[in-house]
Amino acid sequence: MRVIFVLIALAVGIVSGLGLTWLASARGSNFGAVQIGAWTAWPKSGTVNADPYARATFARAGELPLGLGDGIAFVATADNTGSPLDGRCDIHIEGRLPLARFWTLTVYDPRGRLIDNVAERYGYNSAEVVWRSDATMEIVLAPRARGGNWIPTAGRERLVAILRLYDAPVGFGSRSGDNADLPAIRQEFCP
């Protein structure tokens, strides 16, 4: 009789442990996360000091994180007010960018896939964006065509924006709050 209880306890423990690990890797972890405005980064995710949940998240997605010496990736799933990024709206990503040798801004669906669109435009980088005269930039994610730095959203309801900074200054990933310049994200003309 005791053997049955032990086997049941082991089965419950194994199922619970595997289920919670799957849940943590599916949703991502906030261990070691740096939050700057609407942007979140995990600076240690590409190092040997990465937490096991971050490793599981990247392994599950089949992604290779940037190493700390290579750069840092900031992810935004919401605007500065906390509203989820909605591809049916006009989403303005504007402001200054931190010093970096090169940067990219790419838009994905929640599953990490590029958004199919007629313009075949999926993002911008520091070499092709049109800058304002005050050294700021504005990139608009919108379902309708427009001039300037425009990324088509094809009317997708949920979006993920990833800003990758390559060869950024050492220590940038440990800053938070208003200590670092990252573009603000705001939405308008939402249905």
N, C-alpha and C positions, 0 to 999 in steps of 0.2 A: 504494500500500500504506500509506503514511504517513497519507493522508487517512482511511482506514478506521480506523486506530488513534486518530486524533484525534477522529473522530466517536464512536467507542465510548467514549473517555475523557469526552467532553462529555456523552454520554447517561448514563453512570454518575454523573457529577458532578451533573447536573440531577436525576435520579431520587433520588439520595442526599440532596441538599440539600432537595428538596421533601418527601421522606419524613421527614427529621429535623425539619423545620419543622412539619409536620403533627403529628408525635408530641409535640413540645414544646408546641404550642398545645392539643392534646387533653388532655394531663396537667397543664397549667399550669406556670408557672415559679416558682421560689423566689427569683428575683432581687429584692432589696429587700423580702423578706418579714420581718414582725415576728411572732415566736412568743411567746405568753403562755399558758402552760399548754397546754391542748388546742386553743386558738384561734390561727389564723393570719390576718394581714391584710397587704395590700399597699397601704400608705398613698399611694404615688406613682402608683398605677394610674390615677387620674383626672386626672393632671396632664400637662403637656407633657414632664415628665422621666420618664415611664413607659418601661420598657424595651420593646424591640420584641416580645419574647415575650409580655409581659403584654397589649400591644395586640392581638396576634394571638389570644390566648386569649379576650379579650372580644369581638372581632370575630367569631370563629368561633361563640361562644355567642349572639351577637346581644344582648349585654347592654351597658348603659351603666354604667360604674363611678362611684361617688360621687366628686365632686371633693373635694380636700383641705379646702377651706373649708366644704363641706357636711356632712361626717361621715366615718365610717370603717366598713367592714364586716369583721367577723371571721367566719371560716369554721371549723367543726369537723367533721371526718369520723371522729374517734376520741375516746375518753374520755381521762381524765388518765393512764391506765395504757398508752395506745397501742392499745387494742383498738378495732377498727372499730365505729362506732355500728350496733347491731343492733336493728331495730324489733320483734323478737320479745321483747326484754328490756324491763325497766322502766329507763328512762334518766332520771336525776335531774340537772337543771341547777340548781345552787343556789349562793347566796352573794350578795355585794355586786356592784353594778354601778358603773362609773365615772360621774362627773358627766357628764351629757349632757342637753340640753334635752328630747330625746325618743329612745326606742329601740324597736326591734322585734326579736323573735326568731321566726323562721319556719323550718319544717322542709320539706325537699325530698327527692326521690329523687336518686340519683346523676346523673341526666340533667337536673336542674334543674327538675323539674315538681313542683307541689304534690301531696300525697298525698291521693287521693280518700278521703273517709270520711263516714259517716252524720251525724256531728255537725257537719260543715262547719266544723271548727276547724282552722286551718292555722298559727296562731301566736298570740303575745301581743304587746302593746305596753305602754309605761310607763303609759298611762292606764287600762288594764283589768286588769292583773295584781293579784292579791291579795298584799299584802306581809305579812311576819311582823312581830311587835312590835319586833324588833331591827333593823329596816330592811334585812333580807335578804329574798330571795324564793326560791321553789322552783317550778320548772316540771317536770312529769313527762311524758315521752314514753312511751306504753305502748299495747299493743294492746287492753287491757281498760279499760272506763270506771272512773273514780275521781273523787272530789271534789277541789276545789281547782283549781289551775292545771294542767289536763291537755290534752295534744295527742295525738289518736289517731294511731297509726302504721300501722294496718291490717295489722300483722304483716309489713311490708316488712323484708327482711333488711338492707339497707344504707340509711343515712340521711345527710343532710347538714344541719347546723344552721347558720343564718346569723344573727349578732347584728349589727344595724346601729345605730350610735350617731350621732345627728344633732346637730350643733352641740356636739361634744365639745371640751374644752379644747385649745388649740394645743399641739402637741408630744406629745400622748398617743400618737399612732401611732408614735413613735420609741422608746417605752419597751419593755422586755422583761423577762422573768423575773417576779420578785415585785414589781416596781415599780408595777404597775397592778392594780386589782381587776377581775377578770373571774370569772364564776361557774365553779365546778368542775363537771366532768361525770363521773358514775359510773354504772355499769350493775349491775343485780342481777336475779335470777330469770331468767337466760338459759337457753334450752333446751340 
